Amino acid sequence: MDNVTKNCQNCKKDFIIEPEDFNFYEKIKVPPPTFCPECRLQRRMVFRNERSLYKDVCDLCQRRIVSQYSPDKPFVIYCRECWNSDRWDSLQYGQDYDWEKPFFIQFQKLLVKVPRIALVQLSTNLNCDYANFLADCKNVYLSQSVVESENIFYSYAVDKCFDIFDCSQVKECAQCYENIDCIRNNNSKFLFRSRECIDSSFLFDCVNCQNCFMSSNLRNKQFVIRNAQYSREEYEARMKEIHPECYQDFINLKSEFSSLIKNGIHRFANLVKTTSCTGDNILNAKNVRFSFDIPTGENLKFCIRTVNLKDSWDVTGGITGELVYETAVAGHEGNLLCFVSNADILREVEYSDWCKNSSNLFGCAGVKNKQYCIFNKQYTKEEYEKLRARIIEQMKGMPYVDPRGTGTPNLRHIFR
C-alpha cells in the first residue's frame, strides 16, 4: 500500500500511515490507528506513573505501603506480597458480557473493582520499597525504570549497574555520579553521552578514556585535561590544583562544563552499533524507527524504553517480546499483545491490565496463571474464541461513549 494521510481524532492534526505500518497491522489483525503517534504515546503513558509516589495502606493486610496511586483514586490497592498471594482470586470479580453496553464501559467497571499492585516490580526485588518499575534489583531508592541493578539512588532508566547516584539512561556502569546517556563507565562523575570511561569527570561525548577531565569528543585518550594531553605526573599535579569540594569552585566547574557541552561537536543522534535506525539512545538494534532508549531491538517503531523487543509497534516499556502493539509496561516475554498495560509473561492477550503468566485473555484485569478468560470469567477454548469474535464485531459497529459525555475514546479519566 501507499502512504495514507489521516486526521487524528484526538488532536485533529494529520499523520501518515506508511506501508510498513499496514503490514504490521495486518500481521496482528488490528485496524489502522485513528490517533497520531504522539497522542497514542500520551494515552499509553497514562498507565505508567513512574515518579509520583503516595503513602497508602494495603487493602488486604492493612500494612502501611508506598503506592503509585493517589488515595483519591477508586482502586483497590494491595502490597506486592498480598497481590502475589493466594489470598484472593481474580476470577471472583468475573462478569458476564452485557450486549446492551459498550465494551469500554464494562471494562472500566472491571478495572476499578479488581485489586491492583501498589508498585510495578517484576521478578525478585530486595529492599526496594520506595522505587517503581523494577526488575531483579536490590537496594534501590527513589529511582524508576531499573533493571538488574544494585545500590541505585535517585536515578532513572538504569540497566545492569552498581552503586549509582543521580544518573539517567545508564547501562553497565559502576560507581558513577551524574552520568547521563552513558554505557560501561566506572568510577566517573559528570559524564554526558560518554561510554567505556574510567576514573574521569566532566566529559562530553568521550569513548574509552581514562583519567580525563573537562574534555569533549575524546577517543581512546588518557591523562587529558581540558582537551590538552599531559603525562601521568603532570596530570596528577594539575588535578591536585582543582578543588571540586569547594562549593564555589564546584559551581564554576559545572558552569564550565555546560559551556563545554554547548561548544562541543554534537553527533546527530546517540546511535551505537545500529542499522537503519532513527530516534535517539539506540544500541545494538536493527530497523528501529522513531524510537528512543532502546538498548537492543529489531523491527520496532514508535517504541520507548524497551529491551530485546522484536517486531513491535507503539510500546512503552517491555523486556523480551514479539508482536506487541499499543502496550505500556509489557513486562517479560510478551507475545501477541494488543492494548495491554502492566503485563508480565503473557501471550495472545488483548485489552487487559495487571495480568500475569497467562494466555488468551480479552478484557481482563489482575488475572494470574489462567487462560481463555473474558472479563475475568473462565471459558472453554471454543466458548472463548466464539465470544471474543462476537465482541470484536460489536466493537466495530458501536462507537465508544465516554461516561463523562466528552466522547473521548480512551480510559484516561479514571487514571488522572
C-alpha positions in Angstrom: 0.0 0.0 0.0 1.0 3.6 -0.4 1.3 6.2 2.3 -2.1 7.2 3.7 -2.7 10.5 5.5 -5.2 10.5 8.3 -6.6 13.1 10.7 -6.0 12.4 14.4 -9.4 12.0 16.2 -7.8 13.5 19.3 -5.6 16.5 18.3 -7.1 16.9 14.8 -3.6 17.0 13.2 -2.7 15.0 10.1 -0.4 12.0 10.4 0.9 9.5 7.9 0.5 5.7 8.0 3.2 4.1 5.9 3.2 0.7 4.1 5.3 -0.9 6.8 2.7 0.1 9.3 -0.1 -1.5 7.3 2.0 -4.7 7.0 2.4 -4.9 10.8 -1.3 -4.2 11.5 -2.2 -6.9 9.0 0.2 -9.3 10.7 -1.5 -8.9 14.1 -5.0 -8.4 12.7 -5.8 -4.9 14.0 -7.2 -1.9 12.1 -5.0 1.1 11.4 -4.9 3.7 14.3 -7.1 6.7 14.5 -4.8 8.6 16.8 -1.5 10.1 15.7 1.8 8.6 17.2 2.1 11.5 19.8 -1.5 11.1 21.0 -1.0 7.3 21.2 2.1 7.8 23.3 0.1 10.1 25.7 -2.6 7.5 26.0 -0.1 4.8 26.9 1.8 7.0 29.4 -1.4 7.5 31.4 -0.9 3.8 32.5 2.7 4.4 33.6 3.1 6.6 36.6 6.8 6.4 37.3 7.7 9.2 39.7 4.7 10.2 41.8 4.5 8.0 45.0 2.0 8.2 47.8 1.6 6.8 51.3 -1.1 4.3 51.5 -2.4 1.2 53.3 -2.7 -2.3 51.7 -6.5 -3.0 51.4 -5.9 -6.7 52.3 -3.2 -6.9 55.1 -3.6 -3.2 56.3 0.2 -2.8 56.2 1.5 0.7 55.5 2.9 0.9 52.0 4.1 3.2 49.3 1.8 3.3 46.2 1.9 4.8 42.7 -1.9 5.6 43.1 -3.0 8.6 45.0 -5.5 8.0 47.8 -8.3 9.8 45.9 -8.4 7.1 43.2 -11.2 4.5 43.3 -8.9 1.5 43.0 -8.3 -1.4 45.5 -4.6 -1.4 46.2 -2.6 -4.4 47.5 1.0 -4.6 48.6 3.3 -6.9 46.5 3.1 -9.8 48.9 -0.7 -9.8 49.1 -1.2 -9.3 45.4 1.0 -12.2 44.5 -0.5 -14.5 47.2 -3.4 -17.0 47.1 -5.5 -14.9 49.5 -7.6 -13.6 46.6 -8.8 -14.9 43.2 -9.2 -12.6 40.2 -12.0 -14.8 38.8 -14.2 -13.9 41.8 -14.6 -10.5 40.0 -15.7 -12.1 36.8 -18.7 -10.6 35.0 -20.8 -11.6 32.0 -20.7 -9.5 28.9 -23.6 -7.2 28.6 -24.6 -6.8 25.0 -26.6 -3.6 25.8 -23.5 -1.7 26.9 -20.3 -0.7 25.1 -17.2 -2.8 25.8 -15.2 0.0 27.3 -17.9 1.0 29.8 -17.9 -2.6 31.2 -14.1 -2.8 31.0 -13.8 0.4 33.1 -16.1 -1.1 35.8 -13.8 -4.2 36.0 -10.6 -2.1 36.2 -12.0 -0.2 39.2 -13.0 -3.2 41.3 -10.2 -5.6 40.7 -7.2 -5.2 43.1 -4.0 -3.8 41.6 -0.5 -3.9 42.9 0.9 -0.8 44.6 4.2 -0.6 42.6 5.4 -2.2 39.4 8.2 -4.6 40.5 8.8 -7.6 38.3 10.6 -10.8 39.4 12.5 -10.6 42.7 13.5 -7.3 44.3 15.0 -6.7 47.7 14.9 -3.5 49.7 13.2 -1.5 47.0 10.1 -0.2 48.8 10.5 3.3 47.5 11.1 2.7 43.8 8.9 1.9 40.9 9.2 -0.1 37.6 11.9 -2.5 38.7 13.0 -6.0 37.6 15.6 -8.1 39.5 17.1 -5.3 41.7 18.5 -4.8 45.2 18.7 -1.7 47.3 17.0 0.8 45.0 15.7 4.1 46.4 13.6 6.8 44.8 14.5 5.6 41.3 12.5 4.5 38.3 12.8 2.0 35.5 15.7 0.0 36.9 16.7 -3.5 35.6 19.1 -6.0 37.1 20.9 -3.4 39.3 22.1 -2.9 42.8 22.6 0.2 45.1 20.8 2.7 42.9 19.7 6.1 44.2 17.7 9.0 42.7 18.2 7.7 39.2 16.2 6.8 36.1 16.5 4.2 33.3 19.3 2.1 34.8 20.3 -1.3 33.4 22.8 -3.7 34.9 24.6 -1.1 37.1 26.0 -1.0 40.6 26.5 1.9 43.0 24.8 4.7 41.0 23.7 8.1 42.2 21.7 10.8 40.3 22.1 9.2 36.9 19.8 8.9 33.9 19.9 6.5 31.0 23.0 4.5 32.1 23.9 0.9 31.3 26.5 -1.4 32.7 28.1 1.3 34.8 29.5 1.2 38.3 30.3 3.8 41.0 29.0 6.7 38.9 27.5 10.0 39.8 25.5 12.3 37.5 26.1 10.3 34.3 23.6 10.8 31.5 23.2 8.7 28.4 26.3 6.6 29.3 27.5 3.0 28.8 30.1 1.0 30.7 31.6 3.8 32.7 33.4 3.2 36.0 34.2 5.5 38.9 33.2 8.6 37.0 31.3 11.8 37.6 29.5 14.3 35.4 29.7 12.4 32.1 27.3 13.1 29.3 26.9 10.8 26.3 30.2 9.0 27.0 31.0 5.3 27.2 33.7 3.0 28.5 35.4 5.7 30.5 37.2 5.1 33.8 38.3 7.5 36.7 37.1 10.6 34.8 34.9 13.6 35.3 33.2 16.3 33.3 33.4 14.6 29.9 31.1 15.1 26.9 31.0 12.6 24.0 34.1 10.7 25.0 34.8 7.0 24.4 37.3 4.7 26.0 39.1 7.3 28.1 40.8 7.0 31.4 41.9 9.7 33.9 40.5 12.6 31.8 38.9 15.8 33.0 36.8 18.6 31.5 37.1 17.5 27.9 34.9 16.7 24.9 35.0 14.4 21.8 37.9 12.4 23.0 38.6 8.9 21.7 41.0 6.4 23.4 42.8 9.0 25.5 44.4 9.1 28.9 45.6 11.9 31.2 43.8 14.7 29.3 42.7 18.0 31.0 40.6 20.5 29.0 41.4 18.6 25.8 45.2 19.0 26.4 47.4 16.0 26.7 49.7 15.6 29.8 52.0 12.9 31.2 50.9 11.0 34.2 52.9 13.1 36.6 51.7 16.4 35.0 48.1 15.2 35.1 48.3 14.3 38.8 49.9 17.5 39.7 47.4 19.7 37.9 44.4 17.7 39.3 45.7 18.5 42.8 45.1 22.2 42.0 41.4 21.6 41.3 39.2 21.6 44.3 35.6 20.5 43.5 35.0 20.0 47.2 34.9 23.8 47.5 31.3 24.9 46.7 32.2 28.0 44.6 34.8 26.0 42.6 32.3 23.3 42.1 29.7 25.8 40.7 32.3 27.2 38.4 33.2 23.7 37.1 29.6 23.0 36.4 29.3 26.3 34.5 32.4 25.5 32.5 31.1 22.0 31.7 27.8 23.5 30.5 29.8 25.7 28.1 31.9 22.8 27.1 28.8 20.8 26.0 27.4 23.7 24.1 30.6 24.3 22.2 31.4 20.6 21.6 30.8 18.6 18.4 27.3 17.0 18.7 26.5 13.8 16.9 23.1 13.9 15.1 21.9 11.1 17.4 23.2 8.7 20.0 23.1 5.6 17.8 25.7 2.9 18.6 26.0 -0.4 16.5 22.8 0.2 14.7 21.4 -0.5 11.2 18.6 1.5 9.6 17.6 3.2 12.9 16.1 6.6 13.6 15.5 8.2 17.1 17.9 8.6 19.9 19.8 6.4 22.5 19.6 3.2 20.5 22.2 0.5 20.9 22.7 -2.9 19.1 19.5 -2.5 17.1 18.2 -3.0 13.5 15.3 -1.4 11.7 14.2 0.6 14.7 12.4 3.8 13.7 11.0 6.8 15.6 12.1 5.1 18.9 14.1 6.1 22.0 16.1 4.4 24.7 16.4 1.0 23.0 19.4 -1.0 24.3 18.6 -3.9 21.9 15.8 -4.5 19.5 14.8 -5.3 15.9 11.9 -4.1 13.7 10.4 -1.6 16.1 8.5 1.6 15.6 7.2 4.3 18.0 8.8 2.4 21.0 10.3 3.8 24.1 12.4 2.1 26.8 12.2 -1.5 25.6 14.8 -4.2 25.8 15.3 -7.1 23.4 11.9 -6.5 21.8 11.2 -7.6 18.2 8.5 -6.8 15.6 6.5 -4.4 17.7 4.8 -1.0 17.3 3.8 1.6 19.9 5.3 0.0 23.1 6.4 1.9 26.2 8.4 -0.4 28.5 9.0 -4.1 27.8 11.6 -6.8 28.2 12.0 -9.6 25.6 8.9 -10.0 23.5 7.5 -10.1 20.0 4.4 -8.8 18.1 3.4 -6.3 20.8 1.2 -3.3 19.9 -0.1 -0.3 21.9 1.2 -1.6 25.2 2.5 0.2 28.3 4.7 -1.9 30.6 4.8 -5.1 28.5 6.9 -6.9 31.2 8.9 -10.0 30.4 8.2 -12.3 27.5 5.2 -10.6 25.9 3.9 -12.2 22.7 0.9 -11.2 20.6 -0.2 -8.4 23.0 -2.6 -5.6 21.9 -3.8 -2.7 24.1 -2.3 -4.1 27.3 -0.8 -2.4 30.3 1.2 -3.7 33.3 1.7 -7.1 31.9 4.2 -9.9 32.6 4.7 -13.2 30.8 1.6 -13.0 28.6 0.6 -14.5 25.2 -2.3 -13.6 23.0 -3.8 -11.1 25.3 -5.9 -8.0 24.3 -7.4 -5.1 26.3 -6.1 -6.2 29.7 -4.4 -4.7 32.7 -2.3 -6.2 35.5 -2.3 -9.7 34.2 0.5 -12.2 34.7 1.7 -15.6 33.4 -1.5 -16.1 31.3 -2.6 -16.6 27.7 -5.7 -15.9 25.6 -7.3 -13.1 27.7 -9.7 -10.5 26.5 -10.8 -7.5 28.6 -9.3 -8.9 31.9 -7.7 -7.3 35.0 -5.5 -8.9 37.6 -5.7 -12.4 36.1 -2.8 -14.7 37.0 -2.0 -18.2 35.7 -5.1 -18.5 33.7 -6.2 -18.8 30.0 -9.4 -18.3 27.9 -10.9 -15.6 30.1 -13.1 -12.7 29.2 -13.9 -10.0 31.8 -12.2 -12.3 34.4 -14.7 -15.1 33.6 -13.4 -18.6 32.7 -14.5 -20.2 29.4 -13.5 -23.2 27.3 -11.4 -22.6 24.3 -14.3 -22.9 21.9 -16.5 -20.6 24.0 -13.7 -18.1 24.3 -13.0 -17.9 20.6 -16.7 -17.6 19.7 -17.4 -14.9 22.3 -14.3 -12.9 21.5 -15.1 -12.8 17.8 -18.6 -11.7 18.6 -17.4 -8.9 20.9 -14.9 -7.6 18.3 -17.7 -7.5 15.7 -19.9 -5.5 18.1 -16.9 -3.1 18.9 -16.5 -2.4 15.2 -20.1 -1.2 14.8 -20.6 0.6 18.2 -18.9 3.9 18.8 -17.4 4.4 22.2 -19.3 6.7 24.5 -17.2 8.2 27.3 -19.1 8.2 30.7 -18.3 11.9 31.1 -20.1 12.7 27.9 -17.0 14.1 26.2 -16.7 11.4 23.5 -13.0 10.7 24.4 -12.2 7.2 23.1 -10.0 6.1 26.0 -9.8 5.4 29.7 -7.6 8.3 30.7 -10.1 10.0 33.0 -10.0 7.2 35.7 -6.2 7.4 36.0 -5.8 11.1 36.3 
